Amino acid sequence: MKITHILLVSSLFLGTSAMALSAKVEKPVLVKGSSVGEYAKPGAPVEMSYTSEHVSVGDVSKVDIVLISSVKTGMMKVKVKVDKDLEEITNVDKHLSFDLTQGEKEYPLHLEVSADEDGLYYVRVMVNIKGKGMRAFAVPVYVGKGTLRKNKATIEKTKSGENITVFSAEETIIK
């Protein structure tokens, strides 16, 4: 009787821990956000609203971004960058340009992405309007558990014995 009870309890723990390895999202959950009226800082007069789907590992998340600008003339240049572990399903141009006209104020972007591991990923959007400035946005994409995975940095010691943390750096020069 005790052996049967121990086997039953241990199999229950093993089953629960196996389910915890990858969270299954039964139905995609919409994640919505907006910068409209939230934060006014110097830079391009552009605001953004988005929706993205919280999906399971391997499923496709639809990400819809709408850029909103009050500028009526000129050119809005948009640069789209997706996290390296996030696979793009749609083939969206990384460098887009929109002619700013008097009638149109909303400029939509649609992407479909997928990931092979649980995590919180980002689609980054950099907007530049000549003579008006720049603005950067980040749209979250939740996969599985949707927690941020942090890269472990190596800790090294200097000659004086001080601990330092070394991170990899990425530099982008925009002219």
Summary of the structure (lengths in Angstrom):
residues: 175
radius of gyration: 22.2
end to end distance: 75.2
largest distance: 80.6
contacts: 442
relative contact order: 0.19
helix: 11%
strand: 46%
